Amino acid sequence: MADINIYDRTLKIIARDYAEVFLKLAFPDEEVRLIGTLENVELSLPEERVDFIHQLEYNGENYLLHVEFQLQHKKDFPKRVFVYSAEFTDQFDIPVISLALYLERRESPIPDSYTVCLGNNVINYFSYPVLKIWDYEKEIREGKFPELAPLLAMIVKKPMVDTLEEERRLILQETDAKKRADLLACAVTIASKYFDRDFLWRFFREEVEQMRNVSFIEDWIKEAEEEAARRGLQQGIQQGIQQGLQQGIQQGVQQGYAQACREDIVSLLEDRFELIKGNILEQLENVVRVESLRMLLKKVPKVETQEEFLEFIKFAVG
């Protein structure tokens, strides 16, 4: 399964399940009601199909809502929005609302129209609302839009472990089990753009069972479990030669997990401080308890200096 496909499917899940949130963002002063969703819509364009469009009702009139996610602006995007709008309008004979959602920060203005000019004269003009998701970072973090929590890793300036903790806290507020599972899976998928996948499975280890039935990520879960078993078995066998097979496998798994935690800690420290002091690396090797290493992993984004982090290591060593 190509990563780009699973990433695209992740964003489509959010657009499909939480269209009402985007309506609130785009039209905060209007009472627009979501009344249904049309899936797998075929277009008359060659080899073109959209996964879904939403049906809306406003002041007794019916509309269609077409949501398009964009990581970064592409030159042909305004034309594509225009063509899709025309196709939907012709096919369903219902007014179409096109909405563009941009995910990655951009300082320069984002085009919001398809324009045909003759010289300096505008002949045809088609415009559409543009939502820059990073404009709503504060509201998402405050819990006003927990459905958009999986997007935090994309819209913060630098995603850290505390970003993942914040996402998890917000997502677990979802009471619907299926939607909660989808959001957790979306969070893991989007975060994989910025974090090592093995680290993410360790971070979300308590939520793996909830995600297991999400079709687009179950292959990832199976792959992670097989890799963890392989690593644990290899290290356990090496230990088992000297200490007895059963005991060696158990200790090997624990030691392998502890070493992976140390590597994650070092990687995050390098992101924060670039050059890590030697005494930190030496002391970190003395931390053997997995629980202590997990605690240190959470402390990395919260400390101000390396000296402060060293004190936590000393405490962990005891």
ZAGUVEX-865411 format. One line per 8 residues: number of its first residue (from 1); for each residue x, z, y of C-alpha. Coordinates in Angstrom, 3 decimals, padded with zeros to 6 digits. Layout:
<atoms>
NUM	X,Z,Y  ...
</atoms>
This chain:
<atoms>
1	000.000,000.000,000.000  001.640,-001.081,003.266  002.019,001.688,005.862  000.669,-000.557,008.605  -002.586,-001.031,006.672  -003.114,002.665,006.022  -002.343,003.372,009.667  -004.930,000.834,010.804
9	-007.514,002.257,008.408  -006.874,005.728,009.799  -007.756,004.696,013.335  -010.839,002.852,012.119  -012.104,006.017,010.418  -011.926,007.871,013.725  -013.675,005.017,015.555  -016.364,004.814,012.848
17	-017.144,008.506,012.454  -016.800,009.693,016.053  -018.200,006.898,018.205  -020.332,009.435,020.102  -017.175,011.097,021.413  -015.907,007.822,022.862  -019.296,007.172,024.423  -019.053,010.533,026.198
25	-015.593,009.673,027.461  -016.516,006.163,028.632  -019.961,006.949,030.030  -020.023,010.686,030.872  -023.028,010.402,033.188  -025.230,008.267,030.946  -027.473,009.344,028.051  -026.480,006.725,025.500
33	-027.717,007.425,021.966  -025.990,006.252,018.780  -028.671,005.031,016.353  -026.703,003.334,013.556  -023.650,001.443,012.347  -023.347,-002.068,010.920  -020.448,-002.382,008.459  -018.402,-005.358,007.218
41	-019.737,-007.722,009.863  -018.795,-011.350,009.225  -018.069,-013.547,012.225  -018.310,-017.303,012.474  -014.645,-017.410,013.452  -012.355,-018.572,010.628  -011.235,-015.649,008.463  -012.493,-013.080,010.970
49	-014.388,-009.925,010.065  -014.833,-006.530,011.698  -015.272,-003.372,009.657  -018.150,-002.069,011.738  -019.990,-002.117,015.051  -022.275,000.622,016.317  -025.908,000.340,017.355  -026.890,002.098,020.575
57	-030.062,002.879,022.467  -030.233,003.407,026.230  -033.425,003.655,028.282  -035.410,002.079,025.448  -033.047,-000.914,025.137  -030.795,-001.679,022.155  -027.089,-002.445,022.459  -024.083,-002.974,020.204
65	-020.828,-001.059,020.676  -017.551,-002.655,019.635  -014.551,-000.267,019.730  -010.989,-001.629,019.644  -007.903,000.600,019.268  -004.599,-000.525,020.768  -001.267,001.206,020.259  000.350,-000.990,022.884
73	-001.114,-003.737,025.014  -000.849,-007.263,023.634  -001.085,-010.290,025.866  -003.930,-011.889,023.928  -006.014,-008.699,023.707  -008.365,-009.399,026.694  -009.144,-012.836,025.279  -009.870,-011.337,021.856
81	-012.272,-008.778,023.325  -014.040,-011.563,025.219  -014.354,-013.760,022.113  -015.628,-010.897,019.939  -018.189,-009.943,022.564  -019.430,-013.521,022.764  -019.623,-013.789,018.954  -021.566,-010.538,018.576
89	-023.920,-011.473,021.401  -024.636,-014.861,019.860  -024.990,-013.544,016.301  -027.250,-010.550,017.009  -028.843,-011.598,020.311  -028.267,-008.077,021.645  -026.153,-007.016,024.666  -022.678,-005.936,023.585
97	-020.579,-003.111,025.027  -016.870,-003.603,024.385  -014.594,-000.576,024.653  -010.774,-000.573,024.483  -008.920,002.615,023.480  -005.180,002.837,024.156  -003.118,005.411,022.278  000.523,005.210,023.349
105	001.408,006.213,026.901  001.971,003.449,029.412  002.758,003.951,033.096  001.989,000.429,034.290  -001.658,-000.638,034.778  -003.504,-001.809,031.673  -005.432,-005.100,031.973  -009.173,-004.619,031.583
113	-010.524,-008.145,031.921  -010.327,-011.714,030.726  -010.127,-014.028,033.715  -010.121,-017.794,034.143  -008.755,-019.018,037.458  -008.583,-022.394,039.167  -005.698,-022.060,041.567  -006.359,-018.801,043.412
121	-010.076,-018.917,042.690  -011.588,-016.777,039.922  -013.965,-019.010,037.985  -014.903,-016.775,035.025  -014.523,-013.014,034.762  -015.215,-010.714,031.794  -014.315,-007.015,032.090  -014.544,-004.007,029.767
129	-013.875,-000.235,030.023  -010.407,000.998,029.055  -009.892,004.541,027.787  -006.361,005.954,027.849  -006.537,008.713,025.253  -003.586,010.587,026.776  -005.729,011.219,029.864  -007.753,013.593,027.680
137	-004.852,015.538,026.159  -005.813,018.765,027.943  -009.455,018.556,026.833  -008.464,017.836,023.220  -006.096,020.819,023.139  -008.792,023.038,024.632  -011.073,022.140,021.724  -013.565,020.043,023.676
145	-012.937,017.050,021.428  -011.634,018.446,018.102  -012.533,015.141,016.451  -009.604,013.566,018.292  -007.095,016.219,017.192  -005.287,013.826,014.763  -004.297,011.742,017.787  -002.358,014.564,019.472
153	000.907,013.588,017.786  000.602,010.181,019.446  -000.340,011.258,022.952  001.953,014.233,023.589  005.280,013.292,025.130  007.251,014.675,022.190  005.457,015.768,018.994  006.801,019.002,017.518
161	005.813,021.361,014.711  003.543,023.282,017.076  001.696,019.988,017.718  000.877,019.819,014.006  -000.196,023.468,014.009  -002.514,022.741,016.922  -003.979,019.716,015.146  -004.620,021.703,011.984
169	-006.302,024.539,013.874  -008.645,022.136,015.663  -009.452,020.071,012.570  -010.332,023.111,010.460  -013.137,023.831,012.933  -015.019,020.829,011.498  -017.784,022.214,009.263  -018.541,018.974,007.403
177	-016.201,018.974,004.366  -015.910,015.178,004.124  -015.200,014.691,007.816  -012.732,017.579,007.743  -010.910,015.931,004.830  -010.861,012.581,006.644  -009.466,014.184,009.803  -006.750,016.014,007.871
185	-005.781,012.767,006.138  -005.764,010.994,009.500  -003.520,013.707,010.936  -000.994,013.305,008.108  -001.017,009.521,008.392  -000.580,009.412,012.170  002.067,012.147,012.108  004.077,010.142,009.556
193	004.999,007.863,012.456  006.990,010.770,013.925  007.785,013.160,011.034  009.305,012.768,007.590  006.532,012.390,005.017  007.987,015.001,002.652  008.018,017.504,005.491  004.378,016.728,006.287
201	003.283,017.405,002.707  005.041,020.758,002.829  003.452,021.545,006.180  -000.082,020.617,005.032  000.397,021.944,001.490  -002.618,024.283,001.766  -004.892,021.401,002.805  -003.807,018.871,000.166
209	-006.732,019.638,-002.133  -009.197,018.927,000.684  -007.606,015.513,001.253  -007.424,014.549,-002.398  -010.652,012.527,-002.428  -009.864,010.550,000.724  -009.329,007.108,-000.780  -006.751,005.752,001.636
217	-004.349,008.664,001.215  -004.719,009.683,-002.437  -001.822,007.374,-003.405  000.395,009.234,-000.948  -000.611,012.577,-002.470  000.113,011.361,-005.994  003.469,009.955,-004.884  004.402,013.241,-003.168
225	003.465,015.307,-006.223  005.466,013.092,-008.565  008.504,013.200,-006.272  008.302,016.998,-005.928  008.053,017.369,-009.699  010.999,015.030,-010.220  013.187,016.892,-007.738  012.231,020.282,-009.102
233	012.852,019.190,-012.686  016.270,017.702,-011.891  017.471,020.777,-010.045  015.903,023.055,-012.637  017.679,021.323,-015.499  021.013,021.755,-013.750  020.353,025.456,-013.296  018.956,025.700,-016.801
241	022.248,024.694,-018.386  023.700,028.011,-017.259  020.679,030.303,-017.000  018.221,029.153,-019.614  015.916,026.173,-019.281  012.674,027.869,-018.176  014.247,030.193,-015.665  016.445,027.397,-014.387
249	013.524,025.053,-013.715  011.679,027.715,-011.714  014.732,028.664,-009.690  015.691,025.038,-009.185  012.278,024.232,-007.723  012.513,027.196,-005.329  016.052,026.358,-004.294  015.173,022.716,-003.750
257	012.211,023.698,-001.583  014.366,026.164,000.401  017.028,023.530,001.025  014.380,021.051,002.202  013.112,023.685,004.675  016.661,024.214,005.983  017.054,020.472,006.502  013.747,020.335,008.405
265	014.855,023.241,010.604  018.192,021.565,011.378  016.454,018.282,012.190  014.045,019.959,014.615  016.855,021.968,016.225  018.786,018.745,016.794  015.706,017.242,018.471  015.527,020.232,020.828
273	019.165,021.088,021.525  021.095,017.997,020.271  024.303,019.900,019.358  023.702,022.899,017.080  026.087,025.850,017.199  028.108,026.396,014.048  027.126,030.033,013.614  023.465,028.993,013.377
281	024.216,026.614,010.515  026.304,029.268,008.747  023.664,031.978,009.107  020.878,029.615,008.062  022.538,029.148,004.679  022.179,032.896,004.136  018.378,032.695,004.371  017.205,032.256,000.791
289	013.547,033.354,000.843  011.135,030.449,001.262  008.723,032.599,003.282  011.488,033.410,005.768  012.434,029.745,006.095  008.796,028.828,006.761  008.730,031.452,009.524  011.906,030.020,011.066
297	010.455,026.498,010.918  007.538,027.644,013.065  009.851,029.376,015.533  011.929,026.276,016.388  009.521,024.798,018.980  008.861,028.228,020.521  012.357,029.503,021.308  014.045,028.766,024.626
305	017.682,029.016,023.516  019.757,028.747,020.366  020.789,032.380,020.813  017.152,033.418,020.625  016.717,031.441,017.402  019.872,033.028,015.976  018.274,036.452,016.400  015.318,035.324,014.292
313	017.747,034.096,011.607  019.496,037.467,011.579  016.140,039.165,011.214  015.261,036.839,008.319  018.555,037.564,006.586  017.830,041.275,006.965
</atoms>
